[in-house]
Structure formats: structure tokens, C-alpha cells
Amino acid sequence: HHSRTTTTTTTMAEKVQSILERMVPPLKDLRDRGLFTPTEIHAIVERRRRSEYLLQRRSAARLADYLRYIEDEILLEKLRKLRKEKVLLERRPWNEKRGRKRGHNHDDDDDDDDDTNKRKHAYQISGIGDSHILSHIHFLYQRTLRKFHHPIDVLLNYAQFSKEHKSFTQLGRVYAEGLQRHPRAAGLWIEAASFEYFGYVARDDHNGSKDGGDVTSKVVGSSIRNARVLMQRGLRVNRNSEDLWLQYFALE
């Protein structure tokens, strides 16, 4: 019995370590670009380690532990976003200054070389760390849904999160899985059909804001046909749902 417990603990530690090791390159990127200090990165890793151990406990894993972990990561992503915006604001006058200098071809350009090189690395506009926290939140939501058999409230929260962060491919999957697991949830059919009907706004950043050009937006993925098919499928399962019938008539 003692031997089995030791093996389980070792396996748990290995699983946690494996998950944490995959985070090293993106966290290093966030540190190197000055978005988080080394002390903060250390605190993030330790908090994640504690959370992962709670999730790996076979006997006592609780939904509340998963949701708390997700909430912590959502707050962390908000902080990263704020700091990145601050960095971009700080860069703006520096970029303008460089542009003016380039235009006038000053002889004293070399004086700023050291400063430029230092800041170029610390204030690199983008890196692998930028999408890391969002990817980790998606990973946590998916684990939560699998572990607790797709609770409807978590599923709806995940759909809302995907919408807010424009993770539209993932959003389509969330709705597909949700409808499979909860065919009687009329609200879910309506949400999924609405997503198909309206599509989503995609930004075209090619030659866009990074290079000073215009950013264009266009609606993609909009399909009235797909929305209609979804509503009809929903009505076959939920013939007496007044909400579904009203939305179906509104669609037509």
C-alpha cells in the first residue's frame, strides 16, 4: 500500500513537472521583454505548481480548484495586456524620435546605439509569451470540461471567454461539444445558431497597424444556411421550446 502511494505521488510530481517545463520558453520570453520581473515569474510558476498539484489529486479533485486556477490565469492575462499596452505607449515617442532622426540623418545617431539595442530587446513588440496565458486558459477549460463531464455553466463561461478573446475556431468546437452533451439546452442551440448567423469580425493586419497602414475588418464565417440547420436540429430535440421557435421565426 505504501509502495503504491509513493508511485502515485511520483507520477503526480512527474505530470506536474512536465506541464511546468512546457511553460519555460514563453515565460522566459515574458521576462526577457520586461513584461514580468524575474520575481513575478517565479511567483507565477509556484502558484501554477500549487494549482496543478490540486488538480492532480485523484481522490479529491474539486471543480472549485479548477475554476480558481482559471480565474487566476484570466487575471494574469489582464495584467499582461495592460503592461504590453504600457510598453507600446512608451515605444511610441521613441519610434517617432527614431523616424525623425532617420529623416534628418543626424551624425549623433551612433550615440544612441547602445540605448537602442537595450530597448529593442526589452520592448520587442511581440513574442511567444503573448499567446501563452490565453493558450493555458484554453488548456485549463478543456481539462475542466473533460474531468467534470461538460457542466453547462462552465461550457457557457468557456464560450463567452472564447468570444471575448476572439478564439473563434475554439468557440465553434465548444458549441459542437456542448450540443452533443446538452441537446436539451435550448439556449445553447440559440447561441450556436447566432454564432453561425452573424459570423465574426476578422481583422486584416497585413500591411496594417504594425507598419502604420490601415487595419481592415471583415465579417467571415457567416452562414444563414448553417444557422437554419442548427435551429432545425434543436427544434427536433426540443419541440416544445418557445424560445427556440421564436428565434427560428426571427431567423426566417
Secondary structure, DSSP 8 states (H G I E B T S, - for coil): -HHHHHHHHHHHHHHHHHHHHHTHHHHHHHHHTTSS-HHHHHHHHHHHHHHHHHHH-TTT--HHHHHHHHHHHHHHHHHHHHHHHHHHHHHHHHHHHHHHHHHHT-GGGGGGHHHHHHHHHHT-S--TTTTHHHHHHHHHHHHHHHHTT--HHHHHHHHHHHHHTT-HHHHHHHHHHHHHH-TT-HHHHHHHHHHHHH-EEEEE-TTSGGGT---EEEEES--HHHHHHHHHHHHHH-TT-HHHHHHHHHH-
